[in-house]
């Protein structure tokens, strides 16, 4: 699991068959779309941090930038979403 900012999953749990499996989908779709339109990693990290702060309501965290950067990298590398 790369991005679970409100800790919905217990350690070693998987999203499959969870009632909340789509909790972050709207944000992930936005991130993928922004990436596809050419936004930089820095812009995407800023977007993710804004979502965490302004939408989800989290306080800034020392690990937030690293978590956002890992998410951006994982989406960039996901071959399933980049087919034309």
CNS distance restraints for C-alpha pairs under 8 A (distance, minus, plus):
assign (resid   1 and name CA) (resid  14 and name CA) 7.76 0.50 0.50
assign (resid   2 and name CA) (resid  67 and name CA) 7.12 0.50 0.50
assign (resid   2 and name CA) (resid  70 and name CA) 6.85 0.50 0.50
assign (resid   2 and name CA) (resid  71 and name CA) 6.01 0.50 0.50
assign (resid   2 and name CA) (resid  74 and name CA) 7.99 0.50 0.50
assign (resid   3 and name CA) (resid  67 and name CA) 6.70 0.50 0.50
assign (resid   3 and name CA) (resid  68 and name CA) 7.61 0.50 0.50
assign (resid   3 and name CA) (resid  71 and name CA) 6.27 0.50 0.50
assign (resid   4 and name CA) (resid   8 and name CA) 6.57 0.50 0.50
assign (resid   4 and name CA) (resid   9 and name CA) 7.51 0.50 0.50
assign (resid   5 and name CA) (resid  52 and name CA) 7.27 0.50 0.50
assign (resid   9 and name CA) (resid  13 and name CA) 5.83 0.50 0.50
assign (resid   9 and name CA) (resid  14 and name CA) 7.26 0.50 0.50
assign (resid   9 and name CA) (resid  15 and name CA) 7.55 0.50 0.50
assign (resid  15 and name CA) (resid  20 and name CA) 7.93 0.50 0.50
assign (resid  15 and name CA) (resid  21 and name CA) 5.28 0.50 0.50
assign (resid  16 and name CA) (resid  21 and name CA) 6.68 0.50 0.50
assign (resid  17 and name CA) (resid  21 and name CA) 6.99 0.50 0.50
assign (resid  24 and name CA) (resid  28 and name CA) 6.32 0.50 0.50
assign (resid  25 and name CA) (resid  29 and name CA) 6.06 0.50 0.50
assign (resid  26 and name CA) (resid  30 and name CA) 6.35 0.50 0.50
assign (resid  27 and name CA) (resid  31 and name CA) 6.20 0.50 0.50
assign (resid  27 and name CA) (resid  51 and name CA) 7.85 0.50 0.50
assign (resid  28 and name CA) (resid  32 and name CA) 6.14 0.50 0.50
assign (resid  29 and name CA) (resid  33 and name CA) 6.10 0.50 0.50
assign (resid  30 and name CA) (resid  34 and name CA) 6.11 0.50 0.50
assign (resid  31 and name CA) (resid  35 and name CA) 6.12 0.50 0.50
assign (resid  31 and name CA) (resid  44 and name CA) 6.67 0.50 0.50
assign (resid  31 and name CA) (resid  47 and name CA) 7.95 0.50 0.50
assign (resid  31 and name CA) (resid  48 and name CA) 7.84 0.50 0.50
assign (resid  31 and name CA) (resid  72 and name CA) 7.59 0.50 0.50
assign (resid  31 and name CA) (resid  75 and name CA) 7.99 0.50 0.50
assign (resid  32 and name CA) (resid  36 and name CA) 6.09 0.50 0.50
assign (resid  32 and name CA) (resid  75 and name CA) 6.54 0.50 0.50
assign (resid  32 and name CA) (resid  76 and name CA) 7.70 0.50 0.50
assign (resid  32 and name CA) (resid  81 and name CA) 7.79 0.50 0.50
assign (resid  33 and name CA) (resid  37 and name CA) 6.25 0.50 0.50
assign (resid  34 and name CA) (resid  38 and name CA) 6.50 0.50 0.50
assign (resid  34 and name CA) (resid  39 and name CA) 5.62 0.50 0.50
assign (resid  34 and name CA) (resid  44 and name CA) 7.34 0.50 0.50
assign (resid  35 and name CA) (resid  39 and name CA) 5.19 0.50 0.50
assign (resid  35 and name CA) (resid  40 and name CA) 7.19 0.50 0.50
assign (resid  35 and name CA) (resid  44 and name CA) 7.43 0.50 0.50
assign (resid  35 and name CA) (resid  76 and name CA) 7.31 0.50 0.50
assign (resid  39 and name CA) (resid  43 and name CA) 6.02 0.50 0.50
assign (resid  39 and name CA) (resid  44 and name CA) 6.65 0.50 0.50
assign (resid  40 and name CA) (resid  44 and name CA) 6.32 0.50 0.50
assign (resid  41 and name CA) (resid  45 and name CA) 6.07 0.50 0.50
assign (resid  41 and name CA) (resid  69 and name CA) 7.28 0.50 0.50
assign (resid  41 and name CA) (resid  72 and name CA) 6.66 0.50 0.50
assign (resid  42 and name CA) (resid  46 and name CA) 6.19 0.50 0.50
assign (resid  43 and name CA) (resid  47 and name CA) 6.24 0.50 0.50
assign (resid  44 and name CA) (resid  48 and name CA) 6.17 0.50 0.50
assign (resid  44 and name CA) (resid  68 and name CA) 7.96 0.50 0.50
assign (resid  44 and name CA) (resid  72 and name CA) 6.76 0.50 0.50
assign (resid  45 and name CA) (resid  49 and name CA) 6.10 0.50 0.50
assign (resid  45 and name CA) (resid  65 and name CA) 6.83 0.50 0.50
assign (resid  45 and name CA) (resid  68 and name CA) 5.27 0.50 0.50
assign (resid  45 and name CA) (resid  69 and name CA) 5.92 0.50 0.50
assign (resid  45 and name CA) (resid  72 and name CA) 7.06 0.50 0.50
assign (resid  46 and name CA) (resid  50 and name CA) 6.10 0.50 0.50
assign (resid  47 and name CA) (resid  51 and name CA) 6.21 0.50 0.50
assign (resid  48 and name CA) (resid  52 and name CA) 6.22 0.50 0.50
assign (resid  48 and name CA) (resid  68 and name CA) 6.05 0.50 0.50
assign (resid  49 and name CA) (resid  53 and name CA) 6.09 0.50 0.50
assign (resid  49 and name CA) (resid  64 and name CA) 6.96 0.50 0.50
assign (resid  49 and name CA) (resid  65 and name CA) 7.27 0.50 0.50
assign (resid  49 and name CA) (resid  68 and name CA) 6.97 0.50 0.50
assign (resid  50 and name CA) (resid  54 and name CA) 5.50 0.50 0.50
assign (resid  50 and name CA) (resid  55 and name CA) 7.34 0.50 0.50
assign (resid  51 and name CA) (resid  55 and name CA) 4.93 0.50 0.50
assign (resid  51 and name CA) (resid  56 and name CA) 6.19 0.50 0.50
assign (resid  52 and name CA) (resid  56 and name CA) 4.94 0.50 0.50
assign (resid  52 and name CA) (resid  57 and name CA) 6.09 0.50 0.50
assign (resid  52 and name CA) (resid  58 and name CA) 5.51 0.50 0.50
assign (resid  52 and name CA) (resid  59 and name CA) 7.99 0.50 0.50
assign (resid  53 and name CA) (resid  57 and name CA) 4.84 0.50 0.50
assign (resid  53 and name CA) (resid  58 and name CA) 4.81 0.50 0.50
assign (resid  53 and name CA) (resid  59 and name CA) 6.10 0.50 0.50
assign (resid  53 and name CA) (resid  60 and name CA) 6.90 0.50 0.50
assign (resid  54 and name CA) (resid  58 and name CA) 7.61 0.50 0.50
assign (resid  60 and name CA) (resid  64 and name CA) 6.92 0.50 0.50
assign (resid  63 and name CA) (resid  67 and name CA) 6.08 0.50 0.50
assign (resid  64 and name CA) (resid  68 and name CA) 6.06 0.50 0.50
assign (resid  65 and name CA) (resid  69 and name CA) 6.08 0.50 0.50
assign (resid  66 and name CA) (resid  70 and name CA) 6.16 0.50 0.50
assign (resid  67 and name CA) (resid  71 and name CA) 6.27 0.50 0.50
assign (resid  68 and name CA) (resid  72 and name CA) 6.22 0.50 0.50
assign (resid  69 and name CA) (resid  73 and name CA) 6.18 0.50 0.50
assign (resid  70 and name CA) (resid  74 and name CA) 6.10 0.50 0.50
assign (resid  71 and name CA) (resid  75 and name CA) 6.21 0.50 0.50
assign (resid  72 and name CA) (resid  76 and name CA) 6.15 0.50 0.50
assign (resid  73 and name CA) (resid  77 and name CA) 6.25 0.50 0.50
assign (resid  74 and name CA) (resid  78 and name CA) 6.18 0.50 0.50
assign (resid  78 and name CA) (resid  82 and name CA) 7.22 0.50 0.50
assign (resid  79 and name CA) (resid  83 and name CA) 7.12 0.50 0.50
